[in-house]
Amino acid sequence: MTVTSAGRAPDAASLAASPPLPFLAVELAYGLREVGALERELTALAEGCGAPPTARLGWQLAACTDSRQVEPWVLLLRDTSGTAVGAAVLVDHVEDRRIQSTTLAGTDGGHRGALLTREPHVAHALGESWHLLRADQHRPAPVMLGPLPADDLVVAAFAAGLSGSWLEPAAEIPVIRSGVGSPREYLSAGMSRTLRKTANRLAADGRTAGARFTSDAGEIRGQLPQLEQVYRQRDHVHGRASDLDDAARQQTWRHRVGDLADAGVLELATLEIDGELAAYTLGINDDPTYRLLEGRFVTGWARYSPGRYLEALVVERALAARGATTFDWMTAVAPDSLLGRNDADPMVLVRLA
């Protein structure tokens, strides 16, 4: 077995005492430059295992590009032909040059992560190789990897290979599945009333409401300044700072939205009332799943619940017109305030003290 490391050298004594892995090479690439050099191979692995967009390199490295407090690194396995067969993309959270914690890249905000392989035996070997290449840490930082799918054999195998780790239940992520229940059964009675009130109020006030959908990257990028303004306004109305008030987080948001738009998978839905922007959503078409990245509404139109009204249109369009089998809310944040749900994906964390 050959072990290589970019940026950090593994401890030789640990390697000598460890059993060989059934692969030609175990590699660790540390830092943006070294990780970026693996982009082609990591992209191929992510596509091969059907990783969600939040577990792909463009999304993952955006936060690392815009903040000096996170350093990305990759644990990579190659077979005897030199082909990459599995990887984990991670980030160290650094303060005063010390690693405070390690997480899966892209899972900030509670988004889904993934180990980049379909093979449990590869995942097990990834777990085993962790300690080989992190042996240079004299004071190992706590590790929390996830959320990851709870029913995935790959996740279980990785945890089994990672000595000293354990699986911990995480909050489930709500979804709407097209084959569960009757149409619109995912709506609660209260949410159905809200949508009826919206339609009645628009009619009574003589308002005209219309939705528009676009996946054109240039058009989406052109509307980003207005979307940022709405994003901030909603946070400030609730008396809290906005993520977009922070320059690094603002850049991360811009990079992620822009990369998804350029890849042709992002859809911007807007609702206009009397010709003025009242609400927007950003969704990811990850066939056969439609994933709602975010949604905000303009406070001045709150009487008409424009956010809910637009979300209902987006859900119906995704499940009916687009033929998606699952509508994914993407995180477990505030499940009680969602438009609706009829199922959920159980999730876990891999922890290492």
KESE-474876 format. One record per residue (C-alpha): residue number from 1; x, y, z; residue in one letter. Coordinates in pm, 1 decimal, m for minus. Each point is the difference from the previous one (the first is absolute). Example, Ala and Ser with C-alpha at 12.3 -4.5 7.8 and 13.67 -1.06 7.14 Angstrom:
BEGIN
<rec 1, <1230.0, m450.0, 780.0>, 'a'>
<rec 2, <137.0, 344.0, m66.0>, 's'>
END
This chain:
BEGIN
<rec 1, <0.0, 0.0, 0.0>, 'm'>
<rec 2, <120.3, 348.4, m80.7>, 't'>
<rec 3, <m107.4, 290.0, 217.2>, 'v'>
<rec 4, <44.6, 355.6, m121.0>, 't'>
<rec 5, <m93.5, 329.7, 155.9>, 's'>
<rec 6, <m11.8, 351.6, m137.2>, 'a'>
<rec 7, <43.9, 263.8, 266.6>, 'g'>
<rec 8, <40.7, m235.6, 297.3>, 'r'>
<rec 9, <217.1, m307.9, 43.3>, 'a'>
<rec 10, <m141.1, m305.0, 181.0>, 'p'>
<rec 11, <178.3, m147.0, 298.2>, 'd'>
<rec 12, <231.0, m279.7, m120.0>, 'a'>
<rec 13, <m29.6, m204.7, 319.9>, 'a'>
<rec 14, <m377.6, m6.5, m29.7>, 's'>
<rec 15, <24.7, m117.2, m359.5>, 'l'>
<rec 16, <242.4, m278.5, 85.3>, 'a'>
<rec 17, <m226.8, m132.2, 273.9>, 'a'>
<rec 18, <m314.1, 9.2, m211.7>, 's'>
<rec 19, <m128.8, m289.1, m212.8>, 'p'>
<rec 20, <23.8, 56.1, m376.9>, 'p'>
<rec 21, <m310.3, 107.3, m186.8>, 'l'>
<rec 22, <m111.3, m181.3, m317.1>, 'p'>
<rec 23, <80.3, 303.3, m216.9>, 'f'>
<rec 24, <305.6, 132.2, m173.6>, 'l'>
<rec 25, <m4.7, 340.4, 163.1>, 'a'>
<rec 26, <m161.7, 200.8, 275.2>, 'v'>
<rec 27, <39.7, 373.1, m47.8>, 'e'>
<rec 28, <m62.0, 312.1, 202.5>, 'l'>
<rec 29, <m19.2, 332.8, m181.8>, 'a'>
<rec 30, <m9.9, 301.5, 231.7>, 'y'>
<rec 31, <m92.3, 357.0, m88.0>, 'g'>
<rec 32, <m185.8, 164.8, m287.8>, 'l'>
<rec 33, <272.0, m48.3, m259.5>, 'r'>
<rec 34, <53.7, m370.7, 67.7>, 'e'>
<rec 35, <m372.3, m73.6, 23.2>, 'v'>
<rec 36, <m72.1, 202.9, m312.5>, 'g'>
<rec 37, <252.8, m207.9, m192.0>, 'a'>
<rec 38, <m226.0, m302.3, 59.0>, 'l'>
<rec 39, <m310.2, 172.6, m138.2>, 'e'>
<rec 40, <m43.9, m225.0, m302.5>, 'r'>
<rec 41, <30.5, m321.7, 200.4>, 'e'>
<rec 42, <m218.2, 120.9, 286.7>, 'l'>
<rec 43, <m267.3, 116.4, m242.9>, 't'>
<rec 44, <m0.6, m340.9, m167.2>, 'a'>
<rec 45, <m30.9, m175.1, 337.2>, 'l'>
<rec 46, <m287.5, 228.2, 106.6>, 'a'>
<rec 47, <m187.0, m58.9, m324.4>, 'e'>
<rec 48, <63.8, m373.5, 17.9>, 'g'>
<rec 49, <m153.6, m37.4, 343.5>, 'c'>
<rec 50, <m286.8, 245.6, m56.1>, 'g'>
<rec 51, <116.7, 245.5, 266.5>, 'a'>
<rec 52, <m235.3, 295.8, 56.6>, 'p'>
<rec 53, <115.8, 342.5, m125.0>, 'p'>
<rec 54, <104.3, 98.3, 352.5>, 't'>
<rec 55, <252.0, m287.6, m2.9>, 'a'>
<rec 56, <168.2, 114.3, m321.6>, 'r'>
<rec 57, <319.8, 198.8, m22.3>, 'l'>
<rec 58, <m134.7, 334.1, m124.6>, 'g'>
<rec 59, <m236.5, 28.4, 294.9>, 'w'>
<rec 60, <250.6, m143.0, 247.6>, 'q'>
<rec 61, <294.2, 224.6, m80.2>, 'l'>
<rec 62, <m197.5, 325.2, m15.6>, 'a'>
<rec 63, <14.4, 45.9, 377.4>, 'a'>
<rec 64, <371.7, m83.1, 2.8>, 'c'>
<rec 65, <73.6, 253.3, m272.6>, 't'>
<rec 66, <m165.3, 281.1, 191.1>, 'd'>
<rec 67, <117.1, m68.0, 356.5>, 's'>
<rec 68, <341.9, m36.6, 156.4>, 'r'>
<rec 69, <m148.5, m196.5, 288.7>, 'q'>
<rec 70, <m64.7, m318.6, m197.4>, 'v'>
<rec 71, <249.6, m221.4, m182.8>, 'e'>
<rec 72, <m121.1, m272.1, m236.0>, 'p'>
<rec 73, <161.2, m339.6, m25.2>, 'w'>
<rec 74, <m70.0, m324.6, m180.2>, 'v'>
<rec 75, <50.6, m359.9, 99.8>, 'l'>
<rec 76, <28.3, m193.8, m327.1>, 'l'>
<rec 77, <38.9, m367.6, m91.2>, 'l'>
<rec 78, <133.3, m134.8, m330.2>, 'r'>
<rec 79, <m13.9, m354.1, m134.6>, 'd'>
<rec 80, <293.6, m189.7, m145.6>, 't'>
<rec 81, <m42.7, 174.3, m335.4>, 's'>
<rec 82, <25.9, 342.9, 163.9>, 'g'>
<rec 83, <m368.1, 80.1, m47.1>, 't'>
<rec 84, <m171.4, 190.5, 281.0>, 'a'>
<rec 85, <m263.4, m229.6, 152.9>, 'v'>
<rec 86, <m115.0, 190.0, 308.8>, 'g'>
<rec 87, <46.4, 325.1, 187.0>, 'a'>
<rec 88, <m116.7, 213.3, 288.1>, 'a'>
<rec 89, <17.7, 379.3, m38.5>, 'v'>
<rec 90, <37.3, 168.4, 337.4>, 'l'>
<rec 91, <76.3, 333.5, 161.8>, 'v'>
<rec 92, <201.2, 89.6, 306.2>, 'd'>
<rec 93, <m132.6, 296.4, 195.1>, 'h'>
<rec 94, <310.9, 190.9, 101.1>, 'v'>
<rec 95, <56.3, 263.7, 264.0>, 'e'>
<rec 96, <343.8, 136.0, 92.4>, 'd'>
<rec 97, <152.9, m268.2, m223.5>, 'r'>
<rec 98, <m161.0, m273.2, 206.7>, 'r'>
<rec 99, <m263.0, m237.3, m132.4>, 'i'>
<rec 100, <m312.4, 43.1, 211.7>, 'q'>
<rec 101, <m220.4, m255.5, m177.2>, 's'>
<rec 102, <m37.4, m197.3, m321.7>, 't'>
<rec 103, <m318.9, m33.0, m204.3>, 't'>
<rec 104, <m108.8, m122.0, m341.0>, 'l'>
<rec 105, <44.9, 270.6, m260.9>, 'a'>
<rec 106, <m327.1, 156.2, m113.9>, 'g'>
<rec 107, <m208.7, m97.5, 301.4>, 't'>
<rec 108, <1.2, 346.4, 156.1>, 'd'>
<rec 109, <m356.7, 110.3, 56.6>, 'g'>
<rec 110, <m110.7, m360.5, 51.9>, 'g'>
<rec 111, <21.4, m101.0, m366.8>, 'h'>
<rec 112, <39.1, m362.7, m101.9>, 'r'>
<rec 113, <348.2, m141.6, m29.8>, 'g'>
<rec 114, <129.8, m312.5, m172.1>, 'a'>
<rec 115, <294.8, m235.1, m8.0>, 'l'>
<rec 116, <107.0, m27.1, m361.1>, 'l'>
<rec 117, <m34.7, m370.2, m69.4>, 't'>
<rec 118, <m274.1, m257.2, m51.4>, 'r'>
<rec 119, <209.9, m285.7, 141.6>, 'e'>
<rec 120, <m17.2, m78.6, 374.4>, 'p'>
<rec 121, <343.7, m166.9, m5.6>, 'h'>
<rec 122, <149.6, 318.4, m145.2>, 'v'>
<rec 123, <m173.3, 208.0, 266.8>, 'a'>
<rec 124, <134.5, m235.0, 268.3>, 'h'>
<rec 125, <351.7, 47.1, m135.3>, 'a'>
<rec 126, <m49.7, 379.1, 1.0>, 'l'>
<rec 127, <m85.8, m22.8, 368.3>, 'g'>
<rec 128, <302.4, m219.0, 71.3>, 'e'>
<rec 129, <235.6, 236.9, m181.5>, 's'>
<rec 130, <m118.3, 305.3, 197.6>, 'w'>
<rec 131, <233.7, m59.3, 294.1>, 'h'>
<rec 132, <291.1, m78.8, m232.3>, 'l'>
<rec 133, <m9.3, 342.0, m158.7>, 'l'>
<rec 134, <m106.2, 202.2, 300.4>, 'r'>
<rec 135, <264.5, m140.1, 229.6>, 'a'>
<rec 136, <182.2, 334.5, m6.6>, 'd'>
<rec 137, <m270.1, 154.7, 219.6>, 'q'>
<rec 138, <141.1, m0.5, 351.8>, 'h'>
<rec 139, <m332.2, 117.5, 137.9>, 'r'>
<rec 140, <m268.5, m143.7, m227.5>, 'p'>
<rec 141, <m297.3, 231.9, m40.5>, 'a'>
<rec 142, <m357.3, m125.7, 37.3>, 'p'>
<rec 143, <m153.5, m130.5, m321.8>, 'v'>
<rec 144, <m366.0, 30.2, m100.8>, 'm'>
<rec 145, <m82.5, m125.6, m348.0>, 'l'>
<rec 146, <m351.6, 45.2, m127.8>, 'g'>
<rec 147, <m286.4, 8.6, m42.0>, 'p'>
<rec 148, <35.5, m324.9, m195.2>, 'l'>
<rec 149, <m273.3, m246.2, m104.8>, 'p'>
<rec 150, <m80.5, m231.1, 290.1>, 'a'>
<rec 151, <m83.6, m303.9, m213.2>, 'd'>
<rec 152, <316.9, 10.6, m211.7>, 'd'>
<rec 153, <232.9, m299.6, 25.8>, 'l'>
<rec 154, <285.3, 221.6, m117.8>, 'v'>
<rec 155, <m41.3, 225.6, 304.0>, 'v'>
<rec 156, <m19.0, m296.5, 238.3>, 'a'>
<rec 157, <310.5, m156.2, m155.2>, 'a'>
<rec 158, <196.6, 325.0, 26.0>, 'f'>
<rec 159, <m87.8, 35.4, 367.7>, 'a'>
<rec 160, <95.7, m362.7, 61.9>, 'a'>
<rec 161, <340.1, 61.7, m158.5>, 'g'>
<rec 162, <59.7, 324.1, 189.6>, 'l'>
<rec 163, <128.9, m126.1, 333.6>, 's'>
<rec 164, <m153.4, 175.0, 299.4>, 'g'>
<rec 165, <m291.7, 148.7, m193.1>, 's'>
<rec 166, <m371.3, m50.5, 50.2>, 'w'>
<rec 167, <m323.9, 76.4, m181.4>, 'l'>
<rec 168, <m237.9, 249.4, 156.7>, 'e'>
<rec 169, <m356.7, 73.1, m116.9>, 'p'>
<rec 170, <m44.1, 340.5, m163.8>, 'a'>
<rec 171, <m316.0, 193.1, m75.8>, 'a'>
<rec 172, <m186.0, m147.9, m295.4>, 'e'>
<rec 173, <m35.3, 205.3, m317.8>, 'i'>
<rec 174, <m362.3, 53.5, m111.8>, 'p'>
<rec 175, <m101.0, m86.3, m356.2>, 'v'>
<rec 176, <m310.9, m27.8, m215.5>, 'i'>
<rec 177, <m22.0, m322.8, m202.6>, 'r'>
<rec 178, <m224.4, m12.6, m302.6>, 's'>
<rec 179, <m120.9, m354.9, 69.1>, 'g'>
<rec 180, <m106.7, 57.8, 360.9>, 'v'>
<rec 181, <m366.9, 86.1, 58.0>, 'g'>
<rec 182, <m233.9, 192.1, m224.0>, 's'>
<rec 183, <84.1, 326.8, m178.1>, 'p'>
<rec 184, <64.0, 287.5, 243.7>, 'r'>
<rec 185, <m42.1, m231.5, 297.6>, 'e'>
<rec 186, <339.3, 127.1, 115.0>, 'y'>
<rec 187, <m166.8, 331.6, 90.1>, 'l'>
<rec 188, <m124.4, 39.8, 354.2>, 's'>
<rec 189, <m351.3, 134.4, 57.1>, 'a'>
<rec 190, <149.2, 328.2, 120.0>, 'g'>
<rec 191, <221.4, 37.8, m305.3>, 'm'>
<rec 192, <m292.4, m75.1, m233.1>, 's'>
<rec 193, <m196.2, 278.7, 170.9>, 'r'>
<rec 194, <295.4, 238.0, m43.1>, 't'>
<rec 195, <11.9, m66.1, m373.7>, 'l'>
<rec 196, <m376.5, 51.7, m33.1>, 'r'>
<rec 197, <26.5, 329.5, 190.1>, 'k'>
<rec 198, <275.1, 113.2, m233.5>, 't'>
<rec 199, <m211.7, m67.0, m308.4>, 'a'>
<rec 200, <m303.3, 170.3, 157.5>, 'n'>
<rec 201, <195.9, 307.2, 110.5>, 'r'>
<rec 202, <164.5, 43.1, m337.6>, 'l'>
<rec 203, <m341.2, m14.3, m166.8>, 'a'>
<rec 204, <m168.8, 227.7, 254.1>, 'a'>
<rec 205, <275.7, 260.9, m27.7>, 'd'>
<rec 206, <7.1, m15.4, m376.5>, 'g'>
<rec 207, <362.4, m110.0, m5.3>, 'r'>
<rec 208, <163.1, m188.3, m286.1>, 't'>
<rec 209, <250.4, m270.7, 93.9>, 'a'>
<rec 210, <220.6, m190.4, m243.1>, 'g'>
<rec 211, <288.6, m243.5, 35.5>, 'a'>
<rec 212, <300.3, m27.8, m226.8>, 'r'>
<rec 213, <264.9, m273.3, m20.0>, 'f'>
<rec 214, <345.3, 16.0, m155.7>, 't'>
<rec 215, <315.4, m210.7, m11.7>, 's'>
<rec 216, <193.3, 247.7, m213.6>, 'd'>
<rec 217, <331.2, 62.6, 177.1>, 'a'>
<rec 218, <36.9, 356.3, m127.2>, 'g'>
<rec 219, <m348.7, 94.0, 109.9>, 'e'>
<rec 220, <46.9, m153.9, 344.5>, 'i'>
<rec 221, <332.7, 176.4, 50.8>, 'r'>
<rec 222, <m158.0, 326.5, m108.9>, 'g'>
<rec 223, <m263.0, m27.1, 273.4>, 'q'>
<rec 224, <238.8, m93.4, 281.9>, 'l'>
<rec 225, <28.0, 357.2, 140.1>, 'p'>
<rec 226, <m378.4, 19.7, 40.1>, 'q'>
<rec 227, <m14.7, m348.8, 152.6>, 'l'>
<rec 228, <272.2, 96.3, 247.6>, 'e'>
<rec 229, <m201.2, 302.2, 104.8>, 'q'>
<rec 230, <m309.5, m210.9, 66.1>, 'v'>
<rec 231, <209.9, m262.5, 182.5>, 'y'>
<rec 232, <146.4, 260.8, 237.2>, 'r'>
<rec 233, <m329.1, 178.4, 52.8>, 'q'>
<rec 234, <m177.2, m314.2, 121.2>, 'r'>
<rec 235, <274.2, m70.1, 253.1>, 'd'>
<rec 236, <7.6, 358.5, 125.3>, 'h'>
<rec 237, <m378.4, 12.8, 39.1>, 'v'>
<rec 238, <32.5, m289.6, 244.7>, 'h'>
<rec 239, <258.9, 195.0, 197.8>, 'g'>
<rec 240, <295.3, m218.1, m93.2>, 'r'>
<rec 241, <317.5, 49.0, m196.4>, 'a'>
<rec 242, <m0.7, m144.0, m348.1>, 's'>
<rec 243, <256.6, m243.6, m135.2>, 'd'>
<rec 244, <40.3, 242.1, m287.3>, 'l'>
<rec 245, <109.0, 277.1, 239.4>, 'd'>
<rec 246, <328.1, m189.9, 33.9>, 'd'>
<rec 247, <228.1, 55.9, m299.8>, 'a'>
<rec 248, <139.5, m355.7, m6.1>, 'a'>
<rec 249, <m343.5, m162.8, 28.2>, 'r'>
<rec 250, <m137.4, 235.7, m261.9>, 'q'>
<rec 251, <273.5, m106.8, m241.5>, 'q'>
<rec 252, <m63.3, m367.2, 79.1>, 't'>
<rec 253, <m370.3, 47.6, m80.1>, 'w'>
<rec 254, <83.0, 179.6, m325.6>, 'r'>
<rec 255, <249.1, m265.0, m107.2>, 'h'>
<rec 256, <m234.3, m287.9, 76.5>, 'r'>
<rec 257, <m299.7, 154.1, m172.6>, 'v'>
<rec 258, <212.2, 105.4, m296.2>, 'g'>
<rec 259, <163.7, m342.2, m39.2>, 'd'>
<rec 260, <m335.4, m178.5, 10.6>, 'l'>
<rec 261, <m142.0, 244.4, m254.2>, 'a'>
<rec 262, <297.4, m44.6, m232.9>, 'd'>
<rec 263, <m41.3, m377.9, 25.4>, 'a'>
<rec 264, <m357.5, 39.0, m126.9>, 'g'>
<rec 265, <m162.4, m169.3, 301.9>, 'v'>
<rec 266, <m124.5, 306.3, 190.5>, 'l'>
<rec 267, <m351.8, 133.2, m45.2>, 'e'>
<rec 268, <m110.4, 342.9, 114.8>, 'l'>
<rec 269, <m374.0, 36.1, 60.4>, 'a'>
<rec 270, <m139.1, 346.5, 61.5>, 't'>
<rec 271, <m346.9, 118.8, 95.2>, 'l'>
<rec 272, <m103.8, 347.8, m102.9>, 'e'>
<rec 273, <m305.5, 179.1, 134.5>, 'i'>
<rec 274, <m112.5, 290.8, m215.9>, 'd'>
<rec 275, <335.2, m18.7, m176.9>, 'g'>
<rec 276, <215.0, 21.4, 314.5>, 'e'>
<rec 277, <216.7, m276.1, 147.4>, 'l'>
<rec 278, <m182.7, m157.7, 294.7>, 'a'>
<rec 279, <189.0, m326.9, 52.7>, 'a'>
<rec 280, <266.7, m223.7, m147.3>, 'y'>
<rec 281, <132.7, m353.9, 34.0>, 't'>
<rec 282, <318.8, m164.6, m118.4>, 'l'>
<rec 283, <m31.0, m369.2, m83.0>, 'g'>
<rec 284, <238.9, m265.7, m127.9>, 'i'>
<rec 285, <m117.8, m240.7, m266.9>, 'n'>
<rec 286, <182.8, m318.2, 101.1>, 'd'>
<rec 287, <m210.7, m246.7, m198.7>, 'd'>
<rec 288, <m199.9, m186.6, 125.4>, 'p'>
<rec 289, <12.7, 227.8, 306.6>, 't'>
<rec 290, <m80.8, 369.7, 17.7>, 'y'>
<rec 291, <179.8, 171.0, 288.7>, 'r'>
<rec 292, <m111.3, 334.2, 142.2>, 'l'>
<rec 293, <311.2, 194.3, 90.5>, 'l'>
<rec 294, <m169.3, 307.4, 145.5>, 'e'>
<rec 295, <m300.4, 228.4, m19.0>, 'g'>
<rec 296, <m73.8, 352.9, 121.8>, 'r'>
<rec 297, <m283.2, 251.1, m35.7>, 'f'>
<rec 298, <m22.4, 378.2, 3.4>, 'v'>
<rec 299, <m140.3, 117.6, 332.1>, 't'>
<rec 300, <m222.9, 264.4, m156.9>, 'g'>
<rec 301, <m208.0, m272.9, m164.8>, 'w'>
<rec 302, <m42.1, m209.7, 316.1>, 'a'>
<rec 303, <m382.9, 35.0, m7.0>, 'r'>
<rec 304, <m5.6, m242.7, m292.9>, 'y'>
<rec 305, <241.3, m262.0, 141.1>, 's'>
<rec 306, <195.2, 16.4, m327.2>, 'p'>
<rec 307, <271.2, m237.9, 117.3>, 'g'>
<rec 308, <m249.2, m277.7, 67.3>, 'r'>
<rec 309, <m191.1, 74.4, m316.7>, 'y'>
<rec 310, <316.3, m26.9, m210.8>, 'l'>
<rec 311, <124.9, m313.1, 178.2>, 'e'>
<rec 312, <m330.7, m173.9, m73.4>, 'a'>
<rec 313, <40.4, 82.9, m368.6>, 'l'>
<rec 314, <361.3, m121.4, 1.6>, 'v'>
<rec 315, <m90.8, m331.1, 169.0>, 'v'>
<rec 316, <m285.7, m69.4, m239.8>, 'e'>
<rec 317, <213.5, 88.9, m301.3>, 'r'>
<rec 318, <290.0, m219.6, 116.0>, 'a'>
<rec 319, <m213.4, m305.8, 72.6>, 'l'>
<rec 320, <m244.3, 34.4, m289.0>, 'a'>
<rec 321, <156.3, 189.3, m290.4>, 'a'>
<rec 322, <359.7, m103.8, 62.9>, 'r'>
<rec 323, <m86.9, m352.0, 112.5>, 'g'>
<rec 324, <223.0, 4.8, 308.5>, 'a'>
<rec 325, <m60.1, m289.5, 236.9>, 't'>
<rec 326, <124.6, 185.1, 308.3>, 't'>
<rec 327, <m13.3, 362.2, 113.2>, 'f'>
<rec 328, <285.6, 49.3, 246.2>, 'd'>
<rec 329, <1.5, 282.0, 255.7>, 'w'>
<rec 330, <378.8, m61.6, 29.9>, 'm'>
<rec 331, <44.3, 64.8, 374.5>, 't'>
<rec 332, <m171.7, m80.3, 327.2>, 'a'>
<rec 333, <m22.3, 368.1, 95.6>, 'v'>
<rec 334, <m344.9, 116.3, 119.0>, 'a'>
<rec 335, <m202.5, m303.4, m119.8>, 'p'>
<rec 336, <m314.5, 129.8, 172.6>, 'd'>
<rec 337, <m6.7, 308.3, m223.4>, 's'>
<rec 338, <20.9, m182.7, m332.4>, 'l'>
<rec 339, <m269.0, 19.9, m264.0>, 'l'>
<rec 340, <m52.5, m373.5, 33.6>, 'g'>
<rec 341, <152.9, m347.1, 17.4>, 'r'>
<rec 342, <m114.1, m359.5, m20.9>, 'n'>
<rec 343, <323.6, m183.1, 73.7>, 'd'>
<rec 344, <352.0, 52.1, 131.4>, 'a'>
<rec 345, <350.2, m133.3, m56.7>, 'd'>
<rec 346, <163.2, m127.4, 322.1>, 'p'>
<rec 347, <351.3, 133.4, 51.3>, 'm'>
<rec 348, <301.4, m75.2, 220.0>, 'v'>
<rec 349, <328.1, 158.4, 105.7>, 'l'>
<rec 350, <332.9, m179.7, 16.1>, 'v'>
<rec 351, <174.8, 124.5, 313.2>, 'r'>
<rec 352, <357.0, m44.3, 116.0>, 'l'>
<rec 353, <98.7, 140.9, 335.1>, 'a'>
END
